[in-house]
Amino acid sequence: MTVFKVDDTQLTDAQKEYFKQIAGEDMEISWEELKDVLDMVIKPEGNNQGYSREVCRSLLALMDVDHSGKLSYQEFNVLWTDVGRWNVSKHIPLH
């Protein structure tokens, strides 16, 4: 398995601050926090309820390299880079 890492020097101060706001005191992102971010930033077409629990948990599991059940700073940034490449609302089923 290839593990992709994001070098902290590649991240802007704004990205770091945004992560802190999302993650809270534990500095890791749960599937619920991930759902909040996805629903706020990438609105699924024709779905007023946002992304499902299963989609958010699956994305988290996909990127959770250390198997902590949450996304660390580096794991979240890898996911966020990938989300920027994917057209999430057209490629991931919402239900």
SULMO-V731315 format. One record per run of one state. SS is the DSSP state (@ for helix, = for strand, . for the rest). FROM is the first residue (numbers start at 1). TO is the last residue. If there is no record, write none. Layout:
SS:FROM:TO, SS:FROM:TO
This chain:
.:1:7, @:8:10, .:11:12, @:13:26, .:27:28, =:29:29, .:30:30, @:31:41, .:42:52, @:53:63, .:64:70, =:71:71, .:72:72, @:73:85, .:86:87, @:88:91, .:92:95
